[in-house]
Amino acid sequence: MFDKIHSTQSTSQELSASPAVSPKASTSRTLRILLTSLVAIGALYAIFSAAITSPQDLFFVTERAQTFVTIFLGIFIEAAPFLLAGSIVSGFIAVFVDQQMLERFLPRQPILAALVGASLGIVFPVCECGVVPVTRRLYEKGLPLSMGIAFLLAAPVINPVVIVSTYAAFGWGTVLIGRIVLSLVIAFLVGLLFYRAAPGETLLPDIEHAHHAAHAHACTVPSPMDPLGTRFWRSLRTAGDDFMDMARYLIIGSMLAAAMQTLAPQAILMAVGQGPVASVLAMQTLAFVLSVCSTVDAFLALAFTHTFTSGSILAFLVFGPMVDIKSALMFMGVFQKRTVIYLILLPFLFTLLFGVFWNLNIG
């Protein structure tokens, strides 16, 4: 009997202390991604070298390359500190939060669970980069699927830093209130839609396994706690693993966003600023492509207020923090591909609907 209890304690301790993906596997995948990127860069260099036949071609390619590098570094440097902050929070959750602790505070009623998930950003004030590793770690601790989806989509807006920055840009008015309310409503609705979804059909296999194990071992005998210093350093090591695991998605997403900003004709988007439907679509596309952090996007949106409709400005401020190129790539480190598609399309459609309604009835 005592051997069984000891075995249960060891299993519970391993599940709570070990990340879902081992550091060696994470580093190996990261190295493969970097090697593939280097090969792709080499291939592009060979193609451009063959295509350049005059000094004008060389100047054009050099100018575009400089623009690409500048935009890529701007996006990555802006986002990396927030990803690091989210990874640190994730590491602390992995070590200091257990299933029993979550069970004491999580509501079981589905509507209330989605609403609480949409409001968790007040407790975990992270942007769209930092929220992904935090959500992944909470899933591994047994967080309900619908609550995690609502948190993932709402936290980049429903947190004190973003609320204050939006107030600084627009003041106390319809834009600030509309951004908060629409973000809460859309995150709540999408989270509620995932209430019936099975974790095995939604989460990646390793995360779903940890999620299932957290529920299966929720009633096991708790193991003795390690010294605080040991747990602190373990949380930092876990944070480093999470950062390296998610950084590859951030790098690829930043490269895609930089490429689209370099090559896409953004002047076409600017030309449709006053149509009630087209303006919303244009600003949603712009938000997806620019991939601006939610802590500063309000000041960028302020520059469009005299060109675009108020509904499209709100669509930019609501949809962009929920889904952009870099965050969509980072979703792939948590969810299966079909779920990632839903997490892009559902917020897009809800934001489009509310943005057009706002233009026709309020703005």
QUIFENNOR-V588699 format. One record per residue. N is the residue number from 1. D_FIRST is the distance of its C-alpha to the first C-alpha in Angstrom with 1 decimal. Layout:
# QUIFENNOR-V588699
n->N d_first->D_FIRST
n->N d_first->D_FIRST
This chain:
# QUIFENNOR-V588699
n->1 d_first->0.0
n->2 d_first->3.8
n->3 d_first->5.4
n->4 d_first->5.1
n->5 d_first->6.4
n->6 d_first->8.7
n->7 d_first->9.9
n->8 d_first->10.7
n->9 d_first->12.5
n->10 d_first->14.4
n->11 d_first->15.5
n->12 d_first->16.7
n->13 d_first->18.5
n->14 d_first->20.1
n->15 d_first->21.3
n->16 d_first->22.8
n->17 d_first->24.4
n->18 d_first->25.8
n->19 d_first->28.9
n->20 d_first->29.1
n->21 d_first->31.8
n->22 d_first->31.5
n->23 d_first->34.4
n->24 d_first->35.6
n->25 d_first->35.9
n->26 d_first->37.5
n->27 d_first->40.0
n->28 d_first->40.8
n->29 d_first->41.6
n->30 d_first->43.7
n->31 d_first->45.7
n->32 d_first->46.3
n->33 d_first->47.6
n->34 d_first->49.9
n->35 d_first->51.2
n->36 d_first->52.0
n->37 d_first->53.8
n->38 d_first->55.8
n->39 d_first->56.9
n->40 d_first->57.9
n->41 d_first->59.9
n->42 d_first->61.6
n->43 d_first->62.5
n->44 d_first->63.9
n->45 d_first->65.9
n->46 d_first->67.4
n->47 d_first->68.3
n->48 d_first->70.0
n->49 d_first->71.8
n->50 d_first->73.3
n->51 d_first->74.2
n->52 d_first->76.0
n->53 d_first->79.7
n->54 d_first->81.5
n->55 d_first->81.2
n->56 d_first->80.7
n->57 d_first->77.7
n->58 d_first->76.3
n->59 d_first->76.9
n->60 d_first->75.3
n->61 d_first->72.1
n->62 d_first->71.9
n->63 d_first->72.3
n->64 d_first->69.6
n->65 d_first->67.2
n->66 d_first->67.8
n->67 d_first->67.1
n->68 d_first->63.9
n->69 d_first->62.6
n->70 d_first->63.6
n->71 d_first->61.9
n->72 d_first->58.8
n->73 d_first->58.5
n->74 d_first->59.2
n->75 d_first->56.4
n->76 d_first->53.9
n->77 d_first->54.7
n->78 d_first->54.6
n->79 d_first->51.2
n->80 d_first->49.3
n->81 d_first->48.8
n->82 d_first->47.4
n->83 d_first->45.0
n->84 d_first->43.9
n->85 d_first->43.4
n->86 d_first->41.3
n->87 d_first->39.2
n->88 d_first->38.7
n->89 d_first->37.5
n->90 d_first->35.3
n->91 d_first->33.7
n->92 d_first->33.1
n->93 d_first->31.5
n->94 d_first->29.2
n->95 d_first->27.9
n->96 d_first->28.4
n->97 d_first->27.8
n->98 d_first->24.6
n->99 d_first->24.0
n->100 d_first->23.2
n->101 d_first->26.5
n->102 d_first->28.4
n->103 d_first->27.0
n->104 d_first->28.4
n->105 d_first->31.9
n->106 d_first->32.4
n->107 d_first->34.3
n->108 d_first->33.2
n->109 d_first->36.7
n->110 d_first->38.2
n->111 d_first->41.7
n->112 d_first->40.3
n->113 d_first->37.8
n->114 d_first->40.7
n->115 d_first->42.9
n->116 d_first->40.3
n->117 d_first->39.8
n->118 d_first->43.6
n->119 d_first->43.7
n->120 d_first->40.9
n->121 d_first->43.6
n->122 d_first->44.4
n->123 d_first->41.0
n->124 d_first->41.0
n->125 d_first->44.8
n->126 d_first->44.9
n->127 d_first->47.6
n->128 d_first->47.4
n->129 d_first->46.3
n->130 d_first->43.6
n->131 d_first->42.1
n->132 d_first->40.9
n->133 d_first->38.3
n->134 d_first->37.2
n->135 d_first->36.8
n->136 d_first->34.9
n->137 d_first->32.4
n->138 d_first->32.0
n->139 d_first->31.4
n->140 d_first->28.6
n->141 d_first->27.1
n->142 d_first->27.4
n->143 d_first->30.9
n->144 d_first->32.4
n->145 d_first->35.0
n->146 d_first->38.0
n->147 d_first->37.4
n->148 d_first->37.3
n->149 d_first->40.5
n->150 d_first->42.3
n->151 d_first->41.3
n->152 d_first->42.3
n->153 d_first->45.8
n->154 d_first->46.5
n->155 d_first->45.2
n->156 d_first->48.1
n->157 d_first->50.5
n->158 d_first->48.6
n->159 d_first->48.1
n->160 d_first->50.3
n->161 d_first->51.9
n->162 d_first->53.2
n->163 d_first->54.4
n->164 d_first->56.4
n->165 d_first->57.9
n->166 d_first->59.0
n->167 d_first->60.5
n->168 d_first->62.4
n->169 d_first->63.8
n->170 d_first->64.7
n->171 d_first->64.5
n->172 d_first->63.3
n->173 d_first->64.3
n->174 d_first->63.6
n->175 d_first->62.3
n->176 d_first->59.6
n->177 d_first->58.6
n->178 d_first->58.8
n->179 d_first->56.6
n->180 d_first->53.8
n->181 d_first->54.1
n->182 d_first->54.4
n->183 d_first->51.5
n->184 d_first->49.3
n->185 d_first->50.5
n->186 d_first->50.3
n->187 d_first->46.8
n->188 d_first->45.7
n->189 d_first->47.3
n->190 d_first->45.9
n->191 d_first->42.4
n->192 d_first->42.7
n->193 d_first->43.9
n->194 d_first->40.6
n->195 d_first->38.5
n->196 d_first->38.2
n->197 d_first->37.7
n->198 d_first->34.4
n->199 d_first->33.0
n->200 d_first->32.8
n->201 d_first->36.6
n->202 d_first->37.4
n->203 d_first->35.3
n->204 d_first->35.2
n->205 d_first->32.3
n->206 d_first->30.5
n->207 d_first->30.9
n->208 d_first->29.9
n->209 d_first->26.7
n->210 d_first->25.8
n->211 d_first->27.0
n->212 d_first->24.8
n->213 d_first->21.7
n->214 d_first->22.5
n->215 d_first->22.4
n->216 d_first->19.3
n->217 d_first->17.3
n->218 d_first->19.2
n->219 d_first->16.5
n->220 d_first->13.7
n->221 d_first->12.9
n->222 d_first->16.0
n->223 d_first->16.2
n->224 d_first->18.5
n->225 d_first->22.1
n->226 d_first->24.2
n->227 d_first->27.6
n->228 d_first->30.2
n->229 d_first->32.4
n->230 d_first->29.9
n->231 d_first->29.1
n->232 d_first->32.8
n->233 d_first->33.7
n->234 d_first->30.9
n->235 d_first->32.4
n->236 d_first->35.8
n->237 d_first->34.7
n->238 d_first->33.2
n->239 d_first->36.5
n->240 d_first->38.5
n->241 d_first->36.6
n->242 d_first->37.2
n->243 d_first->40.9
n->244 d_first->41.5
n->245 d_first->39.8
n->246 d_first->42.0
n->247 d_first->45.1
n->248 d_first->46.2
n->249 d_first->46.5
n->250 d_first->48.5
n->251 d_first->50.8
n->252 d_first->51.5
n->253 d_first->52.0
n->254 d_first->54.3
n->255 d_first->56.3
n->256 d_first->56.7
n->257 d_first->57.8
n->258 d_first->60.2
n->259 d_first->61.6
n->260 d_first->62.2
n->261 d_first->63.9
n->262 d_first->66.0
n->263 d_first->67.1
n->264 d_first->66.9
n->265 d_first->70.1
n->266 d_first->68.9
n->267 d_first->72.5
n->268 d_first->72.0
n->269 d_first->69.2
n->270 d_first->71.4
n->271 d_first->74.2
n->272 d_first->72.3
n->273 d_first->71.5
n->274 d_first->73.1
n->275 d_first->72.1
n->276 d_first->69.6
n->277 d_first->67.4
n->278 d_first->68.4
n->279 d_first->67.9
n->280 d_first->64.3
n->281 d_first->63.6
n->282 d_first->65.3
n->283 d_first->63.3
n->284 d_first->60.0
n->285 d_first->60.9
n->286 d_first->62.1
n->287 d_first->58.8
n->288 d_first->56.8
n->289 d_first->59.0
n->290 d_first->59.5
n->291 d_first->55.8
n->292 d_first->56.7
n->293 d_first->53.9
n->294 d_first->53.5
n->295 d_first->54.2
n->296 d_first->57.8
n->297 d_first->58.7
n->298 d_first->60.4
n->299 d_first->63.2
n->300 d_first->63.7
n->301 d_first->63.9
n->302 d_first->66.5
n->303 d_first->68.9
n->304 d_first->68.9
n->305 d_first->69.7
n->306 d_first->73.4
n->307 d_first->72.9
n->308 d_first->70.1
n->309 d_first->69.4
n->310 d_first->67.1
n->311 d_first->64.7
n->312 d_first->64.4
n->313 d_first->63.8
n->314 d_first->60.9
n->315 d_first->59.6
n->316 d_first->59.7
n->317 d_first->57.8
n->318 d_first->55.1
n->319 d_first->54.6
n->320 d_first->54.9
n->321 d_first->51.9
n->322 d_first->49.8
n->323 d_first->50.8
n->324 d_first->52.9
n->325 d_first->53.1
n->326 d_first->50.7
n->327 d_first->48.1
n->328 d_first->48.3
n->329 d_first->47.5
n->330 d_first->44.6
n->331 d_first->43.2
n->332 d_first->42.7
n->333 d_first->39.9
n->334 d_first->37.8
n->335 d_first->39.1
n->336 d_first->40.2
n->337 d_first->44.0
n->338 d_first->44.7
n->339 d_first->43.0
n->340 d_first->45.0
n->341 d_first->48.2
n->342 d_first->47.2
n->343 d_first->46.6
n->344 d_first->50.1
n->345 d_first->52.0
n->346 d_first->50.6
n->347 d_first->51.4
n->348 d_first->54.7
n->349 d_first->55.7
n->350 d_first->54.7
n->351 d_first->56.5
n->352 d_first->59.6
n->353 d_first->59.7
n->354 d_first->59.5
n->355 d_first->61.9
n->356 d_first->64.5
n->357 d_first->64.1
n->358 d_first->64.6
n->359 d_first->67.7
n->360 d_first->69.3
n->361 d_first->68.5
n->362 d_first->67.8
n->363 d_first->69.1
